[in-house]
């Protein structure tokens, strides 16, 4: 499945705009959970379908393992959000998000660090090189590879 840039670009612009509004209102230095709650509110207020704290099982050797992993958010059943409030984004943050994309099959993610002076300096867009043809839907299902696993 190819990434639909006609869908991705406007969607990421709307999400980044909402994140900037939250950051302008609150500033840096708060806990991640504060930014998470405010951003989820802002996205919904702007008419976007968003699901927060989405459980993400790990498939290992054809066994579905519910290990407590959660995506911070999924927007429009297409875009994964990973939020941080850290001194600096480092390589392990990118690796975490890329692994989430691989495990979920979603095509794209935004990694947003709110603990920066200018939010644009804390935003990264990451792309799944091999997104699934069908990925986890907001109804709580995962791709066809996961439907029959317990």
N, C-alpha and C positions, 0 to 999 in steps of 0.2 A: 504494500500500500504506500503510495507516495504522499508526502506532506502537502496538504492543500493550503498554499500560501495565501490564496484569496480569503480563506477562513482564518488562518493563523494570525496574519498581520493585524487585521482589525481587532481580533479578540485580545491579542497580547497588548495592543495599544489601550484598549478599554481597561484591562486589568492593571496595567502599569499606571494609568491615569488615576484609578481608584486608590492604588497604593500610595501615589504621590499625595493625594488629598488626605489620606490617613496620616502620612508622615508629616505633612505641613501642619496638621492640627495638633499632633502629639509630640513631634520632635523625636530625636534619638534618645536611647538610654533606658527604655522601659523593657519589661519582660516580653518575650516572644508571644506569650498568651494574650497580652493586651492588643498587640498589633493584629494577631490572628482574629480575635473576636471582632475588632473594628473593621478589618478588611472584609470579613465574611458579610457583615452588615452592609458595608458600602457596596459590595458587588451585587447583593440582592436588591438593594435600594435602586441600583442602576439597571435592574431588569435582567441580570444574568442568572442563569441556573447554576447554583453552586452547592456542592456537598462538602461538608467539613469533616475532618478526622475520619477519612475513608479507610476501613480495614483493608489490608493488603496481605493475603496469604502468600506463602512461599511454596512453589511447586518443586519438590525434590524427588527424583526417582519415581515419578508418576504418583506421588502422594502429596496431598494438599496439607500444609502445615500452617496452622493459625498461630503465629508467633508474636502477635501483638504489634506488628508493623502497621503504621497508619500514614496515609498521605494527608498532609495538612489540608489540602483542598483539591477538588476537581471542578473545573469550570466548564460549563456547556458540554459535559461528558467528553472532553477532548484535551483539555489543558490541565496539567498537574501543577499545583502550587507547593513549593517548599519554602517556608518562612524561617528566617533566622533573626536573632538580635545578638550578634557577636562582634568582637573587635574587628575581625577581618575574615572575609571568605577565603578559604584555603582549598587545596586540591581535593581533600577528602569530602568536602561539601559537594563539589561537582560529581565525584565518584558516587556519592550517596544518591544523588538525583538521577544520574544515568542508570544506576542499578534499579531504582524505583521504576524508571521508564521501561527498562528491559523486563522486569518482573510483571508489570501491569500491562505492557503492550501499548500504552498511550504514546502518541506521536511527539508530544512537545511538553516542556515544563518551563516554568519561571522559578528561578532561585532568587529570593528577595531578602536582602539583609537590611533591616530597618535601623541598625545602629551605625549610621553614617550621617554626615552633615547634609549631603545632597543625595537623595534617594537614587538618582540615575547612576551613581557610583556603586550602588549596592544591588543592581539588577543584572541577572544573567539569563539568557534564553538558551536552553539546552534541547537538542533534538535527538530523538531515538532513531538511529540509523536503520533499524528493522522493526518498525511498528507492526503490530498485529493487524490482520484484516478486520477483525472484530476485537475490541478490547472491552475492558470492564465497563459496564454501563452503570448509570446512577441507580438502577433498580436493584443493584447488589449482585449482579452476575459477573463472572469473569469470562474470558474467551472460551471458545469451544473446547480448547484443550483442558479446561478446568471444570466443565459442566458435570462430568460424571465422577469427579474425585471427592472424597470425603475428608 
